[in-house]
């Protein structure tokens, strides 16, 4: 299956198109099993602990440089929606000036004046994402899953359809992030999240991890 073009959910499931959206006919509870409920959460926790220990020196150096580079806190916190609609604070290294609107649109270029000098490097290398290991250890997130959405967008724009993304934990990376559609807004490409929710498996997660590494190496976007 081509992960960049999800058109089939497998196991006899079909897509019911509602405008530009895709609706799952079969309840999520009928599709999950040992991997999604037991193995994946355990693996997330163990791997996050190991990566936190390995990257701790990098995180400490990054924290010091952030304080030296610009005024403001080291960690950026923002309320997001997680599994079952439970709100949590997502953690990232701060890469933007403190006077930037907290819920403004994400930068699309490295020349965005809101981004600090060090922030450009952190975003380019994805080092700003390292604090999210704490979110995984706490159980708020997974390594792979739908993008965690901002509170304002959920409360102002989400319908019952979009809220189906809350059936699983949000992830640091996911199917949409490694597809060509990542250049477009996620709300225009919900089928990627629904496809992942319907087909979550060890094989798919491993494929997404390798594709994520490839995107990080090749991407020149911020």
C-alpha positions as a printed NumPy array, in Angstrom:
array([[  0.   ,   0.   ,   0.   ],
       [  1.227,   3.491,  -0.847],
       [  1.124,   5.401,   2.415],
       [  0.996,   8.709,   0.591],
       [ -2.32 ,   7.827,  -1.051],
       [ -4.639,   6.268,   1.544],
       [ -7.736,   5.11 ,  -0.311],
       [ -8.475,   1.801,   1.35 ],
       [ -8.811,   0.984,   5.026],
       [ -8.415,  -2.787,   4.711],
       [-10.385,  -5.622,   6.307],
       [-13.396,  -4.951,   4.105],
       [-13.913,  -1.401,   5.39 ],
       [-15.009,   1.227,   2.937],
       [-14.765,   4.979,   2.792],
       [-17.901,   7.046,   3.063],
       [-17.161,  10.476,   1.674],
       [-18.907,  13.464,   3.219],
       [-17.853,  16.394,   1.077],
       [-14.057,  16.409,   1.18 ],
       [-13.958,  14.43 ,   4.419],
       [-13.806,  10.709,   5.021],
       [-15.957,   8.942,   7.596],
       [-15.191,   5.574,   9.153],
       [-18.106,   3.175,   8.993],
       [-16.742,   0.732,  11.546],
       [-16.27 ,   1.781,  15.213],
       [-12.646,   2.159,  16.265],
       [-13.185,  -0.238,  19.178],
       [-13.708,  -3.076,  16.697],
       [-10.376,  -2.504,  14.989],
       [ -7.851,  -2.219,  17.84 ],
       [ -6.169,  -5.098,  19.573],
       [ -3.097,  -6.035,  21.551],
       [ -0.7  ,  -3.868,  19.594],
       [ -2.607,  -0.583,  19.807],
       [ -3.798,  -1.04 ,  23.378],
       [ -0.824,  -2.728,  25.042],
       [  2.335,  -3.086,  22.981],
       [  2.416,   0.401,  21.455],
       [  1.888,   2.329,  24.742],
       [  4.536,   0.199,  26.461],
       [  7.   ,   0.67 ,  23.598],
       [  6.319,   4.423,  23.562],
       [  7.126,   4.663,  27.275],
       [ 10.308,   2.585,  27.181],
       [ 11.715,   4.195,  24.024],
       [ 10.891,   7.699,  25.296],
       [ 12.769,   7.006,  28.556],
       [ 15.815,   5.753,  26.631],
       [ 15.775,   8.68 ,  24.199],
       [ 15.397,  11.147,  27.064],
       [ 18.52 ,   9.746,  28.728],
       [ 20.462,   9.735,  25.445],
       [ 19.457,  13.249,  24.428],
       [ 19.642,  14.817,  27.889],
       [ 23.041,  16.482,  27.21 ],
       [ 21.686,  17.973,  23.972],
       [ 18.595,  19.201,  25.77 ],
       [ 20.64 ,  20.829,  28.533],
       [ 22.875,  22.629,  26.024],
       [ 19.802,  23.714,  24.044],
       [ 18.19 ,  25.089,  27.201],
       [ 21.277,  27.145,  28.06 ],
       [ 21.567,  28.526,  24.527],
       [ 17.884,  29.481,  24.474],
       [ 18.332,  31.532,  27.649],
       [ 21.405,  33.228,  26.193],
       [ 19.8  ,  33.869,  22.812],
       [ 16.586,  35.632,  23.842],
       [ 14.449,  36.601,  26.797],
       [ 11.724,  34.269,  27.921],
       [ 11.185,  30.715,  29.182],
       [ 13.114,  27.762,  27.824],
       [ 10.027,  25.613,  27.391],
       [  7.012,  26.615,  25.322],
       [  3.77 ,  25.181,  26.691],
       [  0.461,  25.19 ,  24.887],
       [ -2.828,  23.475,  25.65 ],
       [ -3.784,  20.812,  23.135],
       [ -6.467,  18.155,  22.83 ],
       [ -5.471,  14.514,  23.233],
       [ -7.076,  11.091,  23.269],
       [-10.763,  11.087,  24.188],
       [-10.741,  14.891,  24.058],
       [ -8.645,  15.218,  27.215],
       [ -6.659,  18.467,  27.252],
       [ -2.953,  18.521,  28.072],
       [  0.019,  20.877,  27.83 ],
       [  2.377,  20.093,  24.975],
       [  6.063,  20.861,  25.579],
       [  8.55 ,  22.228,  23.076],
       [ 11.72 ,  24.254,  23.236],
       [ 10.78 ,  27.883,  22.699],
       [ 11.774,  28.963,  19.19 ],
       [  9.788,  32.194,  18.911],
       [  9.863,  35.585,  20.556],
       [  7.772,  36.006,  23.683],
       [  5.661,  38.742,  22.071],
       [  4.447,  36.356,  19.338],
       [  0.736,  35.442,  19.652],
       [  0.479,  32.101,  21.457],
       [ -2.202,  30.779,  19.11 ],
       [ -1.022,  32.416,  15.903],
       [ -0.459,  30.543,  12.658],
       [  2.643,  28.368,  12.549],
       [  5.615,  29.822,  10.641],
       [  5.963,  28.603,   7.071],
       [  9.425,  30.068,   6.433],
       [ 12.669,  30.468,   8.347],
       [ 12.473,  34.216,   7.699],
       [  9.391,  34.618,   9.884],
       [ 10.28 ,  37.534,  12.195],
       [  8.712,  35.74 ,  15.161],
       [ 11.411,  33.053,  15.121],
       [ 14.552,  33.668,  17.176],
       [ 18.06 ,  33.151,  15.79 ],
       [ 18.522,  29.908,  17.704],
       [ 14.927,  28.968,  16.993],
       [ 15.713,  28.67 ,  13.282],
       [ 18.315,  26.018,  14.047],
       [ 16.137,  24.17 ,  16.522],
       [ 13.214,  24.036,  14.103],
       [ 15.41 ,  23.052,  11.166],
       [ 16.877,  20.123,  13.106],
       [ 13.597,  19.284,  14.917],
       [ 15.439,  19.589,  18.237],
       [ 12.596,  21.799,  19.451],
       [ 10.461,  18.646,  19.588],
       [ 12.641,  16.841,  22.143],
       [ 10.66 ,  17.997,  25.215],
       [  7.687,  16.109,  23.806],
       [  9.421,  12.986,  25.097],
       [  8.021,  14.1  ,  28.457],
       [  4.531,  14.143,  26.961],
       [  5.011,  10.556,  25.809],
       [  6.316,   9.442,  29.207],
       [  3.327,  11.103,  30.888],
       [  0.992,   9.246,  28.527],
       [ -0.344,  12.352,  26.769],
       [  1.144,  11.486,  23.389],
       [  2.594,   8.718,  21.262],
       [  5.508,   8.813,  18.863],
       [  3.077,   8.261,  16.002],
       [ -0.475,   9.515,  15.687],
       [ -2.609,  12.442,  14.499],
       [ -1.192,  15.894,  15.001],
       [ -2.21 ,  17.327,  18.427],
       [ -4.601,  20.176,  17.722],
       [ -4.699,  23.55 ,  19.435],
       [ -7.49 ,  24.211,  21.913],
       [ -8.81 ,  27.252,  20.026],
       [ -9.145,  25.402,  16.725],
       [-10.935,  22.467,  18.334],
       [-13.391,  24.602,  20.263],
       [-14.14 ,  26.972,  17.383],
       [-13.96 ,  24.775,  14.315],
       [-14.231,  21.064,  15.103],
       [-17.335,  19.07 ,  14.203],
       [-18.089,  15.497,  15.253],
       [-16.131,  14.349,  12.22 ],
       [-12.884,  16.059,  13.215],
       [-13.304,  14.883,  16.805],
       [-12.852,  11.313,  15.603],
       [ -9.142,  12.141,  15.546],
       [ -9.326,  11.895,  19.35 ],
       [ -9.865,   8.127,  19.172],
       [ -6.097,   7.66 ,  19.541],
       [ -3.264,   9.539,  21.202],
       [ -1.77 ,  12.383,  19.146],
       [  1.763,  11.85 ,  17.907],
       [  5.023,  13.666,  17.293],
       [  4.859,  12.392,  13.724],
       [  2.212,  10.658,  11.664],
       [  0.963,   9.573,   8.272],
       [  0.005,  13.092,   7.164],
       [  3.389,  14.498,   8.223],
       [  5.278,  12.088,   5.931],
       [  2.966,  12.504,   2.94 ],
       [  3.135,  15.073,   0.155],
       [ -0.068,  16.512,   1.601],
       [  1.901,  17.877,   4.58 ],
       [  2.354,  21.021,   2.503],
       [ -1.387,  21.596,   2.816],
       [ -3.461,  22.231,   5.982],
       [ -4.258,  19.044,   7.903],
       [ -7.978,  19.883,   7.987],
       [ -7.966,  19.47 ,   4.202],
       [ -6.482,  15.986,   4.53 ],
       [ -8.256,  14.272,   7.393],
       [ -8.246,  10.996,   5.477],
       [ -4.617,  10.469,   6.512],
       [ -5.496,  10.45 ,  10.206],
       [ -8.564,   8.277,   9.648],
       [ -6.512,   5.87 ,   7.565],
       [ -3.972,   5.562,  10.367],
       [ -6.631,   5.071,  13.044],
       [ -8.234,   2.309,  10.987],
       [ -4.982,   0.495,  10.211],
       [ -2.681,   1.146,  13.151],
       [ -0.083,  -1.638,  13.252],
       [  3.567,  -2.237,  14.042],
       [  4.397,  -2.422,  10.339],
       [  2.74 ,   0.927,   9.623],
       [  4.428,   2.6  ,  12.59 ],
       [  7.862,   1.379,  11.524],
       [  7.199,   2.582,   7.968],
       [  6.168,   6.024,   9.227],
       [  9.286,   6.263,  11.421],
       [ 11.587,   5.58 ,   8.475],
       [  9.653,   7.985,   6.271],
       [  9.906,  10.625,   9.006],
       [ 13.683,  10.26 ,   9.075],
       [ 13.73 ,  10.684,   5.301],
       [ 11.583,  13.812,   5.48 ],
       [ 13.814,  15.296,   8.182],
       [ 16.901,  14.716,   6.049],
       [ 15.428,  16.032,   2.806],
       [ 13.127,  18.779,   4.007],
       [ 14.098,  22.431,   3.755],
       [ 10.86 ,  23.62 ,   5.3  ],
       [ 10.405,  25.073,   8.739]])
